[in-house]
Amino acid sequence: MNLTEEARYEQLRKLGQELHIPISETFWELEVRNGDGEVIQRLKQRSHSWVRNAYNHMFCQLAGKNANYGTFGAGYLNVKDTGGTLRQATAPIGHSDTDIDGTTYGYRGPAGNDTWGIQVGSGTNPESFEDYMLQTKIANGVGAGQLSYIEQVSHAIAYDAGTRVLSNTMVRYFNNNSGGDIDVNEVALVVNQPQGGAVYGKWMQARDKLASTVTVPNTGQLKVTYTVQLTYPA
C-alpha cells in the first residue's frame, strides 16, 4: 500500500464525513498457498477500478431513474454484460425483489461456476473505465490453465463505531489441479442481477489489474478477498 496515497484517502474520508458526502472504498487481497498449506505469496491493493456499469448502477439507484436505450457510453444509463450485449429495461439497473445474499443472484458465485462472482484472469491489459469483462478469464476446471472455482463464501458485514465505517467482505477460493503453475494478473467482480426490470444477466462491476503477477502452483490454492466499505457521516 502506498503510504502517501493512504494519507490522502484518510483526508478524503474525513472530509466526506464532515460534508455528508458518501465516500466508498474498495480493497482486494490475493493470498497463495502451496500444496502443504503454506502461504507463499500475498498481494493487497486498493481498488480504483469500478467501471461504467457500476457507475450507471449507482446512479439509477440513487436517482431513482430507469435505464434507457442508446449506445454504451457517456450520457446513457445501461449496462453491457460479459458477453458484450447492451442491456436495459424500464426500471432502474439492479432493481428487483430477489435475494442477493445467496448463490442464485448477486455476487456469490456457486461452486464450479466461473460466469459470475469473483473472477480471475491472466490478461495484462491496463484497466479501462469501459471494461465489461476480464481480458483473459481463467476458466473453471482441472485442465491445463484452469482453476477450480469454489462456492463464494457468505458475505461478512462489519461496522466500526469509531470510524463509522460499514464494510462487506467477499471471499472466493480457487484450487489448482491443472498439473502446472497458473499466473493471475487480473481480478473482477461480476454480479448476476437484473439489468433493469426482469432482464437478468452477468455484468462486471470492477476489474483490477494486479501490480505484479500472482502465481498459483500446481496443487496450490488461491484466496481472493474483496472488501467494500462506506464511511457514514459523523
C-alpha positions in Angstrom: 0.0 0.0 0.0 1.3 3.5 -0.9 1.5 5.4 2.4 1.3 8.8 0.7 -1.9 7.7 -1.2 -3.3 6.3 2.0 -2.8 9.6 3.8 -4.8 11.3 1.1 -7.6 8.8 1.3 -7.8 9.4 5.1 -8.2 13.1 4.4 -10.9 12.3 1.9 -12.7 10.0 4.3 -12.8 12.7 7.0 -13.9 15.4 4.5 -16.7 13.2 3.3 -17.9 12.7 6.9 -17.7 16.4 7.6 -19.6 17.4 4.4 -22.0 14.4 4.5 -20.8 13.1 1.1 -20.7 9.3 0.7 -17.2 8.1 0.3 -16.9 4.4 -0.6 -13.6 2.5 -0.7 -12.7 -0.9 -2.0 -9.7 -3.2 -1.3 -8.7 -6.6 -2.6 -6.2 -9.2 -1.4 -4.8 -12.3 -3.0 -3.2 -15.0 -0.9 -1.5 -18.1 -2.4 -0.8 -21.3 -0.5 1.2 -24.3 -1.8 0.1 -27.9 -1.6 1.3 -28.1 2.0 -0.9 -25.2 3.0 1.9 -22.7 3.5 1.4 -19.1 2.4 3.9 -18.4 -0.3 2.6 -15.1 -1.8 0.3 -12.3 -0.7 -0.7 -9.1 -2.5 -3.0 -6.4 -1.3 -4.1 -3.3 -3.2 -6.7 -0.6 -3.1 -9.1 -0.9 -5.9 -9.6 2.1 -8.1 -11.4 0.3 -10.9 -15.2 0.5 -10.7 -16.3 0.5 -14.3 -19.1 2.3 -16.2 -21.5 -0.5 -15.4 -21.1 0.2 -11.6 -21.5 4.0 -12.0 -24.7 3.5 -14.0 -26.0 1.1 -11.4 -25.3 3.5 -8.6 -26.8 6.5 -10.4 -30.0 4.6 -11.2 -30.4 3.6 -7.5 -29.6 7.0 -6.0 -31.6 9.0 -8.6 -34.5 6.6 -8.8 -34.1 6.7 -12.6 -35.0 3.9 -15.1 -32.3 2.7 -17.5 -32.6 3.8 -21.1 -31.5 2.6 -24.6 -28.7 4.1 -26.5 -25.1 3.3 -27.1 -22.8 2.2 -24.3 -21.1 5.3 -23.1 -21.3 8.8 -21.6 -24.9 10.0 -21.0 -26.6 6.6 -21.3 -28.0 4.5 -18.4 -27.5 0.9 -19.3 -25.0 -2.0 -18.7 -23.0 -4.2 -21.0 -22.9 -7.8 -19.9 -19.8 -10.0 -20.0 -20.9 -11.3 -23.5 -20.9 -7.8 -24.9 -24.7 -7.4 -25.1 -26.2 -4.0 -24.1 -28.9 -4.4 -21.5 -31.7 -2.2 -20.2 -35.3 -2.3 -19.3 -38.0 0.1 -17.9 -36.7 0.0 -14.3 -33.5 1.1 -12.5 -30.5 -1.2 -13.1 -30.3 -3.8 -10.4 -33.9 -3.1 -9.2 -35.7 -6.4 -8.1 -37.1 -8.2 -5.1 -34.7 -11.1 -5.3 -32.3 -12.3 -2.5 -28.8 -11.3 -3.5 -27.1 -12.7 -0.3 -27.4 -16.3 -1.6 -25.8 -18.1 -4.5 -28.7 -17.6 -7.0 -28.2 -13.9 -7.6 -25.8 -11.2 -6.5 -22.0 -11.7 -6.2 -21.8 -15.2 -4.6 -20.9 -17.5 -7.5 -21.8 -21.2 -6.9 -19.1 -23.9 -7.0 -17.8 -24.7 -10.4 -19.4 -21.5 -11.9 -17.0 -19.1 -13.5 -19.6 -16.8 -15.0 -20.2 -14.6 -12.0 -18.9 -13.7 -8.6 -15.2 -13.1 -8.1 -13.4 -14.0 -11.2 -9.6 -14.2 -12.0 -7.8 -13.9 -15.3 -4.4 -13.9 -16.9 -4.8 -10.8 -19.0 -2.3 -7.9 -18.7 -4.1 -5.1 -20.4 -4.3 -1.8 -18.4 -7.6 -1.1 -16.6 -10.2 0.8 -18.5 -13.4 2.6 -17.4 -15.1 0.9 -20.3 -14.2 -2.7 -19.4 -17.1 -5.1 -19.3 -15.2 -8.4 -19.0 -11.8 -9.7 -18.0 -9.3 -9.6 -20.8 -8.5 -13.4 -20.4 -10.6 -15.1 -17.9 -9.2 -18.3 -16.3 -11.9 -20.9 -16.8 -13.2 -23.3 -14.2 -11.8 -26.8 -14.4 -8.9 -29.1 -13.8 -7.4 -28.9 -17.3 -4.3 -27.0 -18.4 -4.5 -23.4 -17.4 -7.7 -23.9 -15.4 -8.7 -23.3 -11.8 -11.5 -24.9 -9.8 -13.9 -22.1 -8.7 -15.1 -22.8 -5.2 -18.5 -21.6 -4.0 -18.1 -18.0 -2.8 -18.1 -17.6 1.0 -21.1 -15.9 2.7 -20.6 -12.2 2.9 -19.4 -10.8 6.3 -20.8 -7.4 7.3 -18.9 -5.4 10.0 -19.3 -1.9 11.5 -16.5 0.1 13.2 -18.3 2.6 15.5 -15.1 4.6 15.9 -14.6 5.4 12.3 -18.3 4.9 11.3 -17.2 2.6 8.5 -19.6 -0.2 7.4 -17.9 -2.9 5.4 -18.8 -6.0 3.4 -16.1 -8.7 2.9 -16.4 -11.1 -0.1 -14.1 -14.2 -0.3 -13.6 -16.9 -3.0 -11.1 -19.8 -3.2 -9.6 -21.2 -6.3 -7.9 -24.6 -6.4 -5.2 -25.5 -8.9 -5.3 -29.2 -10.0 -4.2 -28.4 -13.6 -0.9 -30.1 -13.4 1.1 -26.8 -13.8 1.6 -23.3 -12.4 -1.0 -20.7 -13.3 -0.3 -16.9 -13.4 -3.0 -14.5 -12.3 -2.8 -10.9 -13.5 -6.4 -9.5 -13.2 -9.4 -9.9 -10.9 -13.0 -8.9 -11.3 -16.4 -8.6 -9.5 -19.3 -9.8 -11.7 -22.8 -9.6 -10.4 -25.8 -11.7 -11.5 -28.6 -9.3 -11.1 -31.4 -7.6 -13.1 -30.0 -5.3 -15.8 -33.2 -3.3 -15.4 -36.6 -4.8 -14.7 -36.7 -8.6 -15.1 -33.8 -8.7 -17.6 -31.2 -10.9 -15.8 -27.6 -11.4 -16.7 -24.0 -11.2 -15.6 -22.3 -7.8 -15.7 -18.9 -6.7 -14.4 -18.7 -4.0 -11.8 -15.0 -3.8 -11.3 -11.8 -5.0 -13.0 -8.4 -4.7 -11.3 -5.0 -5.2 -12.9 -2.6 -6.6 -10.4 0.5 -4.6 -9.6 2.5 -7.9 -10.0 1.8 -11.4 -11.2 0.5 -13.9 -8.6 1.5 -17.5 -9.4 -0.6 -20.4 -8.1 1.4 -23.6 -8.1 0.0 -27.0 -9.0 -2.0 -28.4 -6.1 -2.0 -24.9 -4.6 -4.9 -22.6 -3.7 -5.7 -19.0 -4.3 -7.8 -16.9 -2.0 -9.3 -13.7 -3.3 -10.8 -11.2 -0.9 -12.8 -8.0 -1.9 -13.8 -5.6 0.8 -16.2 -2.8 0.0 -16.7 -0.1 2.7 -18.7 3.1 3.1 -17.9 5.9 5.6 -21.0 7.3 7.3 -21.3 10.9 8.4 -20.2 12.0 11.9 
